[in-house]
Amino acid sequence: MPPHIAVIGAGIAGVTTAYALSQQGYDVTVIDRQRYAGMETSFANGGQLSASNAEVWNQWSTVLKGLAWMLRNDAPLLVNLSPDWHKYSWFAEFIWNIQHYRANTVETTRLAIAARQELFAMAEREGIGFDLERRGILHVYRTQAEFERARDVNALLVEGGLDRRAVAGEEIRSIEPAIQSSYYAGLYTPSDCTGDIHKFTRGLAKACEKRGVRFRYETATEGIQQRRNKIAMKTAALVEAGGNVLYADHLEFDGVVLCAGIDTRALARTLGDRVNIYPVKGYSITVNLADDASRHAAPWVSLLDDEAKIVTSRLGADRFRVAGTAEFNGPNRDIRADRIVPLVNWVRRLFPSLDTDSVVPWSGLRPMMPNMMPAVRCSRTARVFYNSGHGHLGWTLSGATAQMVASLVSRSIPKTNT
């Protein structure tokens, strides 16, 4: 029998990891507390597969902008200033990692380009439809100063292997005719694309099941221990029978990969590991395009408005996704109206013919490391591995990091294991 590997988490990182492990011949079980795959941060993100957004945030300019934005409720960045050791220690590490800004940006670009090909291959192999639009991503800038700074960043992305070009203001509308506003200039990445992360994750989970991967949904992981050459896990499963009743289960595996998003940090601490993930909340709205005028007014090319820090994706003919903001407020999943309103107002301002009568708001907690790089590594506990902390690039990087962690598993737990 092949070694039995548990993957904790059925978001995009967990499901791609399960798929990569099953391809290598492992027996895989995925454990998740939700009823279905892709129900948390992989539910309604901005939709971009964006190597062009690979710049890490570790810059003094980010810190200074954050301080300037602290008095604005509608600012792209919001920080709850209440005392919190984890939050402020995370900020300290974020600042310390400014010295690695250049190297990490180049490396993230390389990862993103490799990951995109892996995801395309998965979708083609398994016949997964996810509203893929391969029309590129267009970054737009209102001022010359914004554009000049972006060109400096672009040099790093090009060093990482990205094909990206500058476009003049008048060329922007030729790329996306729906844009009504005027911009100074833009940067266009034709190889980037968009799609529905939730559809992709659910589709890949079904493909995993066909390959023999088991999913234990509505199951929380409460403890992980090493026992000789096995990993013992205590789980709690939710049973709906006249009320919510928890029952405990004790499982054994040959190895475990933690892809548990913001919960990875707490599980890592029980193993003596430090994986300093902080939950950075992002918001999105999905605008239902219910009439021909709205469908015509909504752009098909994905946009990133640099000043507003807002991204867009067209999800088929009838949906338009708009996402943005970063909120440091702990593990808080509340959808705040004052964070949704700026997204709606942005749509109304840039696309006045688009009807915003039917708008679905959402928030998700990005699992973010202070160096903005995913944690893909071995635990100090043998047979335990991490693939988490992808931040705002979870979908963009997941294809590559899944292969990376599968390679770690194969080197540590050979398939001849019994």
C-alpha positions as a Markdown table, in Angstrom:
| # | Residue | x | y | z |
|---|---|---|---|---|
| 1 | Met | 0.0 | 0.0 | 0.0 |
| 2 | Pro | 1.3 | 3.5 | -0.8 |
| 3 | Pro | 1.9 | 5.9 | 2.2 |
| 4 | His | -1.2 | 7.6 | 3.4 |
| 5 | Ile | -0.8 | 11.4 | 3.5 |
| 6 | Ala | -3.3 | 13.8 | 5.2 |
| 7 | Val | -3.8 | 17.3 | 3.8 |
| 8 | Ile | -5.3 | 19.8 | 6.2 |
| 9 | Gly | -7.4 | 22.4 | 4.4 |
| 10 | Ala | -9.5 | 22.1 | 1.2 |
| 11 | Gly | -8.9 | 25.6 | -0.1 |
| 12 | Ile | -6.9 | 26.2 | -3.3 |
| 13 | Ala | -3.6 | 25.3 | -1.6 |
| 14 | Gly | -4.9 | 22.1 | -0.1 |
| 15 | Val | -6.7 | 20.8 | -3.1 |
| 16 | Thr | -3.8 | 21.5 | -5.5 |
| 17 | Thr | -1.5 | 19.7 | -3.0 |
| 18 | Ala | -3.8 | 16.7 | -2.8 |
| 19 | Tyr | -3.9 | 16.5 | -6.6 |
| 20 | Ala | -0.1 | 16.7 | -6.8 |
| 21 | Leu | 0.4 | 14.0 | -4.2 |
| 22 | Ser | -2.2 | 11.7 | -5.8 |
| 23 | Gln | -0.4 | 12.2 | -9.2 |
| 24 | Gln | 2.8 | 10.9 | -7.4 |
| 25 | Gly | 1.0 | 7.8 | -6.2 |
| 26 | Tyr | 0.2 | 8.6 | -2.6 |
| 27 | Asp | -3.0 | 7.7 | -0.8 |
| 28 | Val | -4.4 | 11.1 | 0.2 |
| 29 | Thr | -7.1 | 12.2 | 2.6 |
| 30 | Val | -8.1 | 15.9 | 2.8 |
| 31 | Ile | -9.6 | 17.3 | 6.0 |
| 32 | Asp | -11.5 | 20.5 | 6.2 |
| 33 | Arg | -14.0 | 22.1 | 8.7 |
| 34 | Gln | -16.3 | 23.3 | 5.9 |
| 35 | Arg | -19.0 | 21.2 | 4.2 |
| 36 | Tyr | -17.4 | 21.7 | 0.7 |
| 37 | Ala | -14.0 | 22.6 | -0.8 |
| 38 | Gly | -13.1 | 26.2 | -1.4 |
| 39 | Met | -15.5 | 27.8 | 1.1 |
| 40 | Glu | -13.2 | 30.3 | 2.8 |
| 41 | Thr | -10.5 | 32.4 | 1.3 |
| 42 | Ser | -10.8 | 30.5 | -2.0 |
| 43 | Phe | -14.5 | 31.4 | -2.4 |
| 44 | Ala | -14.7 | 34.9 | -4.0 |
| 45 | Asn | -11.3 | 36.5 | -4.4 |
| 46 | Gly | -10.4 | 39.0 | -7.1 |
| 47 | Gly | -10.1 | 36.3 | -9.7 |
| 48 | Gln | -6.7 | 37.2 | -11.1 |
| 49 | Leu | -3.9 | 34.7 | -12.0 |
| 50 | Ser | -1.5 | 37.6 | -11.9 |
| 51 | Ala | 2.2 | 37.3 | -12.2 |
| 52 | Ser | 2.0 | 41.0 | -12.8 |
| 53 | Asn | 0.9 | 41.5 | -9.2 |
| 54 | Ala | 4.0 | 39.6 | -7.8 |
| 55 | Glu | 5.6 | 42.6 | -6.1 |
| 56 | Val | 5.9 | 42.0 | -2.4 |
| 57 | Trp | 4.6 | 44.7 | -0.1 |
| 58 | Asn | 7.8 | 45.1 | 2.0 |
| 59 | Gln | 8.6 | 48.7 | 1.1 |
| 60 | Trp | 9.0 | 51.9 | 3.2 |
| 61 | Ser | 6.5 | 53.5 | 0.8 |
| 62 | Thr | 3.9 | 50.9 | 1.9 |
| 63 | Val | 4.5 | 51.8 | 5.5 |
| 64 | Leu | 4.2 | 55.5 | 4.9 |
| 65 | Lys | 1.0 | 55.1 | 2.8 |
| 66 | Gly | -0.4 | 53.0 | 5.6 |
| 67 | Leu | 0.2 | 55.7 | 8.1 |
| 68 | Ala | -1.3 | 58.3 | 5.9 |
| 69 | Trp | -4.4 | 56.1 | 5.3 |
| 70 | Met | -5.1 | 55.4 | 9.0 |
| 71 | Leu | -7.6 | 58.3 | 9.3 |
| 72 | Arg | -9.6 | 57.2 | 6.3 |
| 73 | Asn | -12.3 | 54.5 | 6.6 |
| 74 | Asp | -12.4 | 54.1 | 2.9 |
| 75 | Ala | -8.6 | 53.7 | 2.5 |
| 76 | Pro | -7.2 | 50.6 | 0.8 |
| 77 | Leu | -5.4 | 49.7 | 4.0 |
| 78 | Leu | -7.0 | 49.7 | 7.4 |
| 79 | Val | -5.4 | 48.7 | 10.7 |
| 80 | Asn | -7.2 | 48.1 | 14.0 |
| 81 | Leu | -4.8 | 49.8 | 16.5 |
| 82 | Ser | -6.0 | 47.8 | 19.5 |
| 83 | Pro | -3.1 | 46.1 | 21.4 |
| 84 | Asp | -2.2 | 42.8 | 19.9 |
| 85 | Trp | 1.2 | 41.2 | 20.3 |
| 86 | His | 0.9 | 39.0 | 17.2 |
| 87 | Lys | -0.1 | 41.9 | 14.9 |
| 88 | Tyr | 2.6 | 44.3 | 16.1 |
| 89 | Ser | 5.3 | 41.6 | 16.0 |
| 90 | Trp | 4.2 | 40.7 | 12.5 |
| 91 | Phe | 4.6 | 44.4 | 11.5 |
| 92 | Ala | 8.1 | 44.4 | 13.0 |
| 93 | Glu | 9.1 | 41.4 | 10.9 |
| 94 | Phe | 7.4 | 43.0 | 7.8 |
| 95 | Ile | 9.7 | 46.0 | 8.2 |
| 96 | Trp | 12.7 | 43.9 | 8.8 |
| 97 | Asn | 12.0 | 42.1 | 5.5 |
| 98 | Ile | 12.2 | 45.3 | 3.5 |
| 99 | Gln | 15.8 | 44.4 | 2.9 |
| 100 | His | 14.6 | 41.4 | 0.9 |
| 101 | Tyr | 12.1 | 43.3 | -1.2 |
| 102 | Arg | 14.0 | 43.0 | -4.5 |
| 103 | Ala | 14.9 | 39.3 | -4.2 |
| 104 | Asn | 11.5 | 38.2 | -3.0 |
| 105 | Thr | 9.7 | 40.1 | -5.8 |
| 106 | Val | 11.8 | 38.5 | -8.5 |
| 107 | Glu | 11.4 | 35.0 | -7.0 |
| 108 | Thr | 7.6 | 35.5 | -6.6 |
| 109 | Thr | 7.4 | 36.4 | -10.3 |
| 110 | Arg | 9.2 | 33.3 | -11.3 |
| 111 | Leu | 6.9 | 31.2 | -9.1 |
| 112 | Ala | 3.8 | 32.8 | -10.5 |
| 113 | Ile | 4.8 | 32.1 | -14.1 |
| 114 | Ala | 5.6 | 28.5 | -13.3 |
| 115 | Ala | 2.4 | 28.1 | -11.3 |
| 116 | Arg | 0.1 | 29.4 | -14.1 |
| 117 | Gln | 1.3 | 26.6 | -16.4 |
| 118 | Glu | 0.6 | 24.0 | -13.8 |
| 119 | Leu | -2.9 | 25.3 | -13.2 |
| 120 | Phe | -3.6 | 25.4 | -17.0 |
| 121 | Ala | -2.4 | 21.8 | -17.2 |
| 122 | Met | -4.6 | 20.6 | -14.4 |
| 123 | Ala | -7.7 | 22.3 | -15.9 |
| 124 | Glu | -7.0 | 20.8 | -19.3 |
| 125 | Arg | -6.3 | 17.4 | -18.0 |
| 126 | Glu | -9.4 | 17.2 | -15.9 |
| 127 | Gly | -11.8 | 19.2 | -18.0 |
| 128 | Ile | -12.4 | 21.9 | -15.4 |
| 129 | Gly | -14.4 | 24.9 | -16.5 |
| 130 | Phe | -13.9 | 28.0 | -14.4 |
| 131 | Asp | -14.7 | 31.1 | -16.5 |
| 132 | Leu | -11.1 | 31.4 | -17.7 |
| 133 | Glu | -10.4 | 34.6 | -19.6 |
| 134 | Arg | -7.0 | 34.8 | -21.2 |
| 135 | Arg | -7.2 | 38.5 | -22.2 |
| 136 | Gly | -4.3 | 39.7 | -20.0 |
| 137 | Ile | -4.3 | 42.1 | -17.1 |
| 138 | Leu | -4.0 | 45.9 | -17.5 |
| 139 | His | -2.6 | 48.1 | -14.7 |
| 140 | Val | -3.7 | 51.7 | -15.0 |
| 141 | Tyr | -2.2 | 54.9 | -13.5 |
| 142 | Arg | -3.7 | 58.3 | -13.2 |
| 143 | Thr | -0.5 | 60.3 | -12.7 |
| 144 | Gln | 3.0 | 60.3 | -14.2 |
| 145 | Ala | 4.5 | 59.8 | -10.7 |
| 146 | Glu | 2.4 | 56.6 | -10.2 |
| 147 | Phe | 3.5 | 55.3 | -13.6 |
| 148 | Glu | 7.2 | 56.0 | -13.1 |
| 149 | Arg | 7.2 | 54.2 | -9.8 |
| 150 | Ala | 5.4 | 51.3 | -11.5 |
| 151 | Arg | 8.0 | 51.2 | -14.2 |
| 152 | Asp | 10.7 | 50.6 | -11.5 |
| 153 | Val | 8.7 | 47.7 | -10.2 |
| 154 | Asn | 8.2 | 46.4 | -13.7 |
| 155 | Ala | 12.0 | 46.1 | -14.2 |
| 156 | Leu | 12.0 | 43.5 | -11.3 |
| 157 | Leu | 9.0 | 41.6 | -12.8 |
| 158 | Val | 10.8 | 41.5 | -16.2 |
| 159 | Glu | 13.9 | 40.2 | -14.4 |
| 160 | Gly | 11.7 | 37.4 | -13.1 |
| 161 | Gly | 10.7 | 36.5 | -16.6 |
| 162 | Leu | 7.5 | 38.3 | -17.2 |
| 163 | Asp | 6.5 | 39.7 | -20.6 |
| 164 | Arg | 4.9 | 43.1 | -19.8 |
| 165 | Arg | 4.8 | 46.3 | -21.7 |
| 166 | Ala | 3.9 | 50.0 | -21.1 |
| 167 | Val | 0.9 | 51.4 | -22.9 |
| 168 | Ala | 0.1 | 55.1 | -23.5 |
| 169 | Gly | -3.1 | 56.6 | -22.2 |
| 170 | Glu | -4.8 | 56.6 | -25.5 |
| 171 | Glu | -3.9 | 52.9 | -26.0 |
| 172 | Ile | -5.7 | 51.8 | -22.8 |
| 173 | Arg | -9.1 | 52.1 | -24.4 |
| 174 | Ser | -8.1 | 50.1 | -27.4 |
| 175 | Ile | -7.2 | 47.3 | -25.1 |
| 176 | Glu | -10.4 | 47.6 | -23.1 |
| 177 | Pro | -13.1 | 49.8 | -24.8 |
| 178 | Ala | -15.3 | 49.7 | -21.7 |
| 179 | Ile | -13.0 | 52.1 | -19.8 |
| 180 | Gln | -14.5 | 55.5 | -19.8 |
| 181 | Ser | -12.0 | 57.3 | -17.5 |
| 182 | Ser | -8.8 | 58.8 | -18.7 |
| 183 | Tyr | -5.5 | 57.6 | -17.4 |
| 184 | Tyr | -1.9 | 58.8 | -17.8 |
| 185 | Ala | -0.6 | 55.4 | -18.9 |
| 186 | Gly | -0.7 | 51.7 | -18.1 |
| 187 | Leu | 1.2 | 48.5 | -18.1 |
| 188 | Tyr | -0.2 | 45.5 | -19.9 |
| 189 | Thr | 0.6 | 41.8 | -19.3 |
| 190 | Pro | -1.0 | 39.7 | -22.1 |
| 191 | Ser | 0.0 | 36.4 | -20.5 |
| 192 | Asp | -2.0 | 37.0 | -17.2 |
| 193 | Cys | -5.6 | 35.8 | -17.0 |
| 194 | Thr | -8.6 | 35.6 | -14.7 |
| 195 | Gly | -11.2 | 33.0 | -13.6 |
| 196 | Asp | -13.4 | 31.8 | -10.8 |
| 197 | Ile | -11.2 | 30.3 | -8.1 |
| 198 | His | -14.2 | 28.7 | -6.4 |
| 199 | Lys | -15.3 | 26.9 | -9.6 |
| 200 | Phe | -11.7 | 25.8 | -10.1 |
| 201 | Thr | -11.2 | 24.5 | -6.6 |
| 202 | Arg | -14.5 | 22.6 | -6.5 |
| 203 | Gly | -13.7 | 21.2 | -10.0 |
| 204 | Leu | -10.3 | 20.0 | -9.0 |
| 205 | Ala | -11.6 | 18.5 | -5.7 |
| 206 | Lys | -14.0 | 16.4 | -7.8 |
| 207 | Ala | -11.1 | 15.4 | -10.0 |
| 208 | Cys | -9.2 | 14.4 | -6.9 |
| 209 | Glu | -12.1 | 12.2 | -5.7 |
| 210 | Lys | -12.1 | 10.4 | -9.1 |
| 211 | Arg | -8.4 | 9.7 | -8.5 |
| 212 | Gly | -9.2 | 8.1 | -5.2 |
| 213 | Val | -8.6 | 11.1 | -2.8 |
| 214 | Arg | -10.9 | 11.0 | 0.2 |
| 215 | Phe | -12.4 | 14.2 | 1.7 |
| 216 | Arg | -13.5 | 14.4 | 5.3 |
| 217 | Tyr | -15.6 | 17.6 | 5.4 |
| 218 | Glu | -17.0 | 19.3 | 8.5 |
| 219 | Thr | -14.1 | 18.0 | 10.4 |
| 220 | Ala | -11.8 | 20.2 | 12.6 |
| 221 | Thr | -8.2 | 19.2 | 13.4 |
| 222 | Glu | -7.6 | 19.6 | 17.1 |
| 223 | Gly | -4.1 | 18.1 | 17.6 |
| 224 | Ile | -1.2 | 16.5 | 15.7 |
| 225 | Gln | 1.5 | 14.3 | 17.3 |
| 226 | Gln | 4.3 | 12.1 | 16.0 |
| 227 | Arg | 4.1 | 8.5 | 17.1 |
| 228 | Arg | 7.1 | 6.5 | 16.0 |
| 229 | Asn | 6.9 | 6.4 | 12.2 |
| 230 | Lys | 3.3 | 7.7 | 12.1 |
| 231 | Ile | 1.5 | 11.0 | 12.6 |
| 232 | Ala | -1.5 | 10.8 | 15.0 |
| 233 | Met | -4.3 | 13.4 | 14.6 |
| 234 | Lys | -7.2 | 14.2 | 16.8 |
| 235 | Thr | -10.2 | 15.5 | 14.9 |
| 236 | Ala | -13.7 | 16.7 | 15.8 |
| 237 | Ala | -16.5 | 16.1 | 13.3 |
| 238 | Leu | -19.8 | 17.9 | 13.2 |
| 239 | Val | -22.9 | 15.8 | 13.2 |
| 240 | Glu | -26.3 | 17.5 | 12.6 |
| 241 | Ala | -28.8 | 15.3 | 14.4 |
| 242 | Gly | -31.3 | 17.3 | 16.4 |
| 243 | Gly | -28.5 | 19.8 | 17.1 |
| 244 | Asn | -24.8 | 20.3 | 16.7 |
| 245 | Val | -22.9 | 17.4 | 18.3 |
| 246 | Leu | -19.2 | 17.0 | 18.2 |
| 247 | Tyr | -17.6 | 13.6 | 18.3 |
| 248 | Ala | -13.8 | 12.9 | 18.5 |
| 249 | Asp | -11.9 | 10.7 | 16.2 |
| 250 | His | -8.3 | 9.6 | 16.3 |
| 251 | Leu | -6.6 | 9.0 | 13.0 |
| 252 | Glu | -3.1 | 7.9 | 11.9 |
| 253 | Phe | -1.2 | 8.9 | 8.7 |
| 254 | Asp | 2.2 | 8.4 | 7.3 |
| 255 | Gly | 2.5 | 12.2 | 6.8 |
| 256 | Val | 0.6 | 15.4 | 7.0 |
| 257 | Val | 0.7 | 18.6 | 4.9 |
| 258 | Leu | -0.7 | 21.7 | 6.6 |
| 259 | Cys | -2.6 | 23.9 | 4.1 |
| 260 | Ala | -4.9 | 25.3 | 6.7 |
| 261 | Gly | -4.7 | 29.0 | 5.9 |
| 262 | Ile | -4.8 | 31.3 | 8.9 |
| 263 | Asp | -5.2 | 28.2 | 11.2 |
| 264 | Thr | -1.8 | 26.9 | 10.2 |
| 265 | Arg | -0.1 | 29.1 | 12.7 |
| 266 | Ala | -1.9 | 27.6 | 15.7 |
| 267 | Leu | -1.4 | 24.1 | 14.5 |
| 268 | Ala | 2.3 | 24.8 | 13.9 |
| 269 | Arg | 2.7 | 26.0 | 17.5 |
| 270 | Thr | 1.5 | 22.7 | 18.9 |
| 271 | Leu | 4.4 | 21.1 | 16.9 |
| 272 | Gly | 7.0 | 23.6 | 18.1 |
| 273 | Asp | 7.2 | 25.4 | 14.7 |
| 274 | Arg | 6.8 | 29.1 | 14.1 |
| 275 | Val | 4.8 | 29.9 | 11.0 |
| 276 | Asn | 4.0 | 33.6 | 11.5 |
| 277 | Ile | 0.8 | 33.9 | 9.4 |
| 278 | Tyr | -1.4 | 36.9 | 10.1 |
| 279 | Pro | -5.0 | 37.1 | 8.7 |
| 280 | Val | -5.3 | 40.0 | 6.4 |
| 281 | Lys | -8.9 | 40.6 | 5.4 |
| 282 | Gly | -9.8 | 41.4 | 1.8 |
| 283 | Tyr | -13.2 | 42.3 | 0.4 |
| 284 | Ser | -14.9 | 41.7 | -2.9 |
| 285 | Ile | -18.2 | 42.3 | -4.6 |
| 286 | Thr | -19.7 | 40.3 | -7.4 |
| 287 | Val | -22.0 | 42.4 | -9.6 |
| 288 | Asn | -24.7 | 40.4 | -11.3 |
| 289 | Leu | -25.0 | 41.7 | -14.9 |
| 290 | Ala | -28.7 | 41.3 | -15.3 |
| 291 | Asp | -29.3 | 43.3 | -18.5 |
| 292 | Asp | -27.6 | 43.8 | -21.9 |
| 293 | Ala | -26.5 | 47.4 | -21.0 |
| 294 | Ser | -24.6 | 46.1 | -18.0 |
| 295 | Arg | -23.1 | 43.2 | -19.8 |
| 296 | His | -21.9 | 45.6 | -22.5 |
| 297 | Ala | -20.6 | 48.2 | -20.0 |
| 298 | Ala | -18.5 | 45.7 | -17.9 |
| 299 | Pro | -14.9 | 45.2 | -19.0 |
| 300 | Trp | -13.6 | 41.8 | -20.2 |
| 301 | Val | -9.9 | 42.6 | -19.7 |
| 302 | Ser | -8.9 | 42.4 | -16.1 |
| 303 | Leu | -7.9 | 45.7 | -14.5 |
| 304 | Leu | -5.8 | 46.9 | -11.5 |
| 305 | Asp | -6.4 | 50.5 | -10.5 |
| 306 | Asp | -3.1 | 51.3 | -8.8 |
| 307 | Glu | -4.3 | 54.3 | -6.8 |
| 308 | Ala | -7.4 | 52.6 | -5.5 |
| 309 | Lys | -5.7 | 49.2 | -5.1 |
| 310 | Ile | -8.8 | 47.6 | -6.8 |
| 311 | Val | -8.8 | 44.6 | -9.2 |
| 312 | Thr | -11.5 | 43.4 | -11.5 |
| 313 | Ser | -12.3 | 40.1 | -13.3 |
| 314 | Arg | -15.1 | 39.3 | -15.7 |
| 315 | Leu | -16.5 | 35.9 | -14.7 |
| 316 | Gly | -18.5 | 34.8 | -17.7 |
| 317 | Ala | -21.1 | 36.9 | -19.4 |
| 318 | Asp | -23.2 | 37.6 | -16.3 |
| 319 | Arg | -20.8 | 38.4 | -13.4 |
| 320 | Phe | -18.2 | 41.1 | -12.7 |
| 321 | Arg | -15.9 | 40.7 | -9.7 |
| 322 | Val | -14.3 | 43.7 | -8.0 |
| 323 | Ala | -12.0 | 43.3 | -5.1 |
| 324 | Gly | -9.6 | 45.2 | -2.9 |
| 325 | Thr | -8.5 | 46.5 | 0.5 |
| 326 | Ala | -6.3 | 45.0 | 3.2 |
| 327 | Glu | -7.6 | 45.1 | 6.7 |
| 328 | Phe | -5.5 | 44.1 | 9.8 |
| 329 | Asn | -8.2 | 43.2 | 12.3 |
| 330 | Gly | -7.3 | 39.7 | 13.6 |
| 331 | Pro | -9.5 | 36.7 | 12.7 |
| 332 | Asn | -12.5 | 38.8 | 12.1 |
| 333 | Arg | -14.8 | 37.7 | 9.2 |
| 334 | Asp | -17.4 | 40.5 | 9.5 |
| 335 | Ile | -18.4 | 42.2 | 6.2 |
| 336 | Arg | -18.2 | 45.9 | 6.9 |
| 337 | Ala | -20.5 | 48.1 | 4.9 |
| 338 | Asp | -17.9 | 51.0 | 5.0 |
| 339 | Arg | -15.4 | 48.7 | 3.2 |
| 340 | Ile | -17.9 | 47.5 | 0.6 |
| 341 | Val | -19.2 | 51.0 | -0.3 |
| 342 | Pro | -15.9 | 52.1 | -1.9 |
| 343 | Leu | -15.9 | 49.1 | -4.2 |
| 344 | Val | -19.5 | 49.8 | -5.3 |
| 345 | Asn | -18.7 | 53.5 | -5.8 |
| 346 | Trp | -15.6 | 52.7 | -7.8 |
| 347 | Val | -17.8 | 50.7 | -10.2 |
| 348 | Arg | -20.4 | 53.4 | -10.5 |
| 349 | Arg | -17.7 | 56.0 | -11.2 |
| 350 | Leu | -15.8 | 54.1 | -13.8 |
| 351 | Phe | -18.6 | 52.3 | -15.5 |
| 352 | Pro | -21.7 | 54.5 | -15.1 |
| 353 | Ser | -23.9 | 52.4 | -17.4 |
| 354 | Leu | -23.3 | 49.2 | -15.3 |
| 355 | Asp | -26.3 | 48.5 | -13.0 |
| 356 | Thr | -25.2 | 47.9 | -9.4 |
| 357 | Asp | -28.7 | 46.9 | -8.2 |
| 358 | Ser | -27.6 | 43.3 | -7.6 |
| 359 | Val | -24.3 | 43.2 | -5.7 |
| 360 | Val | -23.0 | 40.3 | -3.6 |
| 361 | Pro | -20.5 | 41.3 | -0.9 |
| 362 | Trp | -17.8 | 38.9 | 0.5 |
| 363 | Ser | -14.8 | 39.0 | 2.8 |
| 364 | Gly | -12.0 | 36.5 | 3.2 |
| 365 | Leu | -8.9 | 36.2 | 5.4 |
| 366 | Arg | -5.6 | 36.0 | 3.4 |
| 367 | Pro | -3.0 | 34.0 | 5.3 |
| 368 | Met | 0.0 | 36.3 | 5.0 |
| 369 | Met | 3.6 | 35.8 | 6.1 |
| 370 | Pro | 5.6 | 39.0 | 7.0 |
| 371 | Asn | 8.0 | 38.5 | 4.1 |
| 372 | Met | 5.1 | 38.0 | 1.7 |
| 373 | Met | 6.5 | 34.6 | 0.6 |
| 374 | Pro | 4.6 | 31.3 | 1.0 |
| 375 | Ala | 5.8 | 28.9 | 3.7 |
| 376 | Val | 6.7 | 25.7 | 1.8 |
| 377 | Arg | 8.9 | 23.7 | 4.0 |
| 378 | Cys | 9.3 | 20.7 | 6.4 |
| 379 | Ser | 8.4 | 20.9 | 10.0 |
| 380 | Arg | 10.9 | 20.1 | 12.8 |
| 381 | Thr | 8.6 | 17.2 | 13.4 |
| 382 | Ala | 9.3 | 14.4 | 10.9 |
| 383 | Arg | 6.6 | 13.6 | 8.4 |
| 384 | Val | 4.9 | 17.0 | 8.8 |
| 385 | Phe | 5.1 | 19.7 | 6.0 |
| 386 | Tyr | 3.7 | 23.2 | 5.3 |
| 387 | Asn | 2.2 | 24.8 | 2.2 |
| 388 | Ser | 0.5 | 27.9 | 3.5 |
| 389 | Gly | 0.9 | 31.7 | 3.9 |
| 390 | His | 0.4 | 32.7 | 0.2 |
| 391 | Gly | -1.3 | 36.0 | 1.1 |
| 392 | His | -2.9 | 37.8 | -1.8 |
| 393 | Leu | -1.4 | 35.4 | -4.3 |
| 394 | Gly | -2.9 | 32.1 | -3.2 |
| 395 | Trp | -4.4 | 31.1 | -6.4 |
| 396 | Thr | -1.6 | 32.6 | -8.5 |
| 397 | Leu | 1.1 | 30.6 | -6.7 |
| 398 | Ser | -0.8 | 27.4 | -5.8 |
| 399 | Gly | 0.2 | 25.4 | -8.8 |
| 400 | Ala | 3.9 | 25.8 | -8.2 |
| 401 | Thr | 3.8 | 25.4 | -4.4 |
| 402 | Ala | 1.8 | 22.2 | -4.6 |
| 403 | Gln | 4.5 | 20.7 | -6.7 |
| 404 | Met | 7.2 | 22.0 | -4.3 |
| 405 | Val | 5.6 | 20.5 | -1.2 |
| 406 | Ala | 4.9 | 17.2 | -3.1 |
| 407 | Ser | 8.6 | 17.0 | -3.8 |
| 408 | Leu | 9.4 | 17.5 | -0.2 |
| 409 | Val | 7.0 | 14.7 | 0.8 |
| 410 | Ser | 8.5 | 12.3 | -1.8 |
| 411 | Arg | 12.0 | 12.9 | -0.6 |
| 412 | Ser | 11.0 | 12.3 | 3.1 |
| 413 | Ile | 8.4 | 9.6 | 2.7 |
| 414 | Pro | 9.3 | 7.3 | -0.2 |
| 415 | Lys | 6.4 | 5.5 | -1.9 |
| 416 | Thr | 7.9 | 2.1 | -0.9 |
| 417 | Asn | 6.8 | 3.0 | 2.7 |
| 418 | Thr | 4.3 | 0.7 | 4.3 |
